[in-house]
Amino acid sequence: MPTLVLQMQRIFHTASTQFQHSWSSKRTRGGRRKKQRWLIFTIFPLTCVVFIHFTRMAGDEFVSTIPSISDSTMPKDTLPLRSFIDPVWAEWGTEDGQYETLVPPTDIDDSIVNRLNWDQSNNHCDDVFLFMPQIFARNGHGSQLNSYLLAAMMATYLDKAMVLLEATQKYSRYPSVSQFGCPIDAFQDPDEFINFEGKDHSALRMKPHFPIGLKRLIVHPTWISRDCPVPKCNKLFYNSWDAIRTEQRDNFLNGLPPREITCETPTGNVKVTVMGGEEVRQFFDRQLKYKMIDRSDYRARERAYEWATRLGGTHQQAEVFSKLTHETEIWDYISALIARSGLITFQPWIARDVKEFIKSTRLPLDSPHDAIHVRRGDKLEVDLREEVVMYWHNQGYERQVDFPLNYIPFTQYLRLWETDCTDVWGGSSINNRPARTIYVATDDPITVQDEISKLPRGKDGTTIVGVVICLGRPHIGCERVKLIISPVTKSSYHIGEGGFKVDCVELTYTYTATHQLMNTGYKRNIHSIADLMILTKSNTFVGEYVSNWGRIVRTFRARLNDKYVMHDGSLRWGAMFREDGITEEPPVLFHDTRIAFGEGRQIQPPGW
């Protein structure tokens, strides 16, 4: 055995020397090293050799299909394994309830409504934050939901009732009065919809009081709206409020407060502040963000405590939050409060149809799954361009015109699943270990599928990550994974930005067992929410925080840490006290989340 090891070491030394000489000697006329086709291998302890295979990407250029694992971002503070289906809820809750939220239903604190006793006050509707969702209606789901979360954060911080002002039929950009399409429930006669023989369903009768706008997607909770109606004052209609909204745009940029309208109603005067998604972002970024993280004096800490309670926190949780001083910890704590509050709860018809879609994906629901979010599309032009350039520069390409691809390869995401192959070296065959299931959500499914087809294949249709040779015998792969990609149809909305091109008038066949037909706009909506739900409920998530989708997934993977002890040692959740020698715990934990690229970017506040 030692002789064999020495022979392999000599072979490695000779080959590596030859590789280094050839690499440095092969240059283009411009002086840049020209990449060649090589098979690189290195000796590991015992008798194993790991091969990294380079394949042709464009012209005479080559890049590795098995990237290095040295840059993997591995989280230190994570939560235990979990499956999509909440096993506790499954024992007594409804099946559709598993698909109503972005977190397991038993993680939601249902006592928030009882704890926020706003209904015991006669003036709980005297101060209203009027939010207009249609302003961002043509943005993607991630942008719209983040805008809604940011507005909710502002309303609770300012102690205002958050009321949604949806565009009615007269002012809506959509014939169905919602950017999220039409479920069959929206029509007065579902049988008429099912039996309709044409493709244009615009003439079908819809229910007059069916939820419109953003409310067709989510349930706006009463604990944040305080069950207040849209103020009826001075005969102001939707276009009047919209004019007030646009007139104050320069206020936030110049440090001025938002315009406040006082309405005389039959029940008394009501103060109203109206904003859309654009104004919410401006006001938050220019004025409110710094107040939210301020802990400089007693009054600032008191405001933080009150804010946490209005977001559903208990007394102990609000105490912890009021004493956090690090900006990242503050935003992470807000994320965890939002996640457990049930603020994003989908309408029953959304939950029903998302359930049907997810069941059609072959995703195992009662065992852990991992997920990858690959965002390309329009993000490549601006937001992701810096990351793409940096990636290819690190691969040795100096000029952008020489980049083999205009995006970051899928293998960059898979590198975070590569292992040190300890099990293989120990004699355990990779085929004896269960394959990991990885769901891939992307707005570029055809290209990603093509990239996957070029990776090493294992048994039962699995994909291999890593290639190991031991004692001259190939052990193909450090990890065997089963990749499930989001559907490839022209009507799939997935996770892309941009508004729908159709409303409720174009008909397509769908996957559901209960409803054989579904309009295209609504189908795209269901696909998108299903992808989002699979990402947030995954055991391990790999993505980035450049996109709205990546940021909203991070928000709903946060969880308050019940082992955290406040720094002053006076209180631990559950009336426990700090003990000497106890390892300090972070206030917030995240389910295993790994960054494919852009690790150095600052973590943005939830909703941004």
Buried (B, 14 or more C-beta within 10 A) or exposed (E): EEEEEEEBEEEBEEBBEEBEEEBEEEEEEEEEEBBBEBEBBEBBEEBBBBBBBBEEBEEEBBBBBBBEBEBBEEBEEBBEEBBBBBEEBBEEBEEBBBBBBBBBBBBBBEEBBEEBEBEEEEEBBBBBBBBBBBBBBBBBBBBBBBBBBBBBBBBBBBEBBBBBBBBEEEEBEBBBBBBBBBBBBBBEEEEEBEEBEEEEBEEBEBEEEBBBBBBBBBBBBBBBBBEBEBBEBEEBEBEBBBEBBEEBBEBBEEEEEBBEBEBEBEEEEBBBBBBBBBBBBBBBBBBBBEEBBBBEEEEBBEBBBBBBBBBBBBEBBBBBBBBBEEBEBBBBBBBBBBBBBBBBBBBBBBBBBBBBBBBBBEBBBEBBBBBBBBBBBBBBEEBBBEBBBBBBEEBBBEEEEBBBBBBBBBBBBBBBBBBEBEBBBEEEEBBEEEBBBBBBBBBBBEBBBEBBEEBBBBEEEBBBBBBBBBEEEEBBBBBBBBBBBBBEBEBBBBBBBEEBEBBBBBBBEBBBEEBEBBBBBBBBBBBBBBBBBBBBBBBBBBBBBBBBBBBBBBBBBBBBBEBBBBEEEEBBBEEEEBEEEEEEBEBBBBBBBBBBBBEEEEBBBBBB
